[in-house]
Amino acid sequence: MSPLAELYQEIAACQDCEELAKTRTKVVPGAGAEKAQIVFIGEAPGFYEDQQGLPFVGQAGQFLDYLLNSIGLKRSDIYICNVMKCRPPGNRDPLPTEIKNCQKWLELQLELISPKMIVTLGRYSLAKFFPGEAISKIHGKERRQNNVIYYPMYHPAAALHQQSLRQTIEADMLKIPSILARSEEVEEEEESKPQQLSMF
Ligand code: URA
């Protein structure tokens, strides 16, 4: 069994949030390539995700597939997960303690996958990686830290309900391939730099 599959078993047994553990049908750990270059992180499973144990299988997921397709990618090329691994009942917002309880799973996933690029979709992943910042100001602008590119995007569900956001999210998605390609160039440049000799 792969380390990620082992992690899924641990997540499936999680009882840290009493209410969510009782009310969930299935946990939704994530899905996709275990060695993906890009990880997309949404908010929380909804009704259909909870039924199937898979992320983004509803309407927002169909739009995400369309967006991926626009840059020549399929789900099996990338990894998708959520900040929350269980559905909050009635799709209520997760409580701050629930988000805190769940964050270890996301951190372990990211350690195992070690992606080059993390794309945040929606409020909770934005709050984790860009705390205190407004999506309207920073969407579509990458940041690089410790050799990982962080890239905030609007949530696909928001774009489904607001036509004006649709063009924005489509345009932000189209930037991803060149951002990744540029990061590879930077890495190559760094690797080919002569090592500086230390005099001390
Ligand atoms: N919205 C999310 O943020 N995640 C899902 O898995 C489905 C819808």
Residues whose N, C-alpha, C, O or C-beta is under 5 A from the ligand:
A	BS01	URA	G42 E43 A44 P45 G46 E49 P55 F56 A60 N82
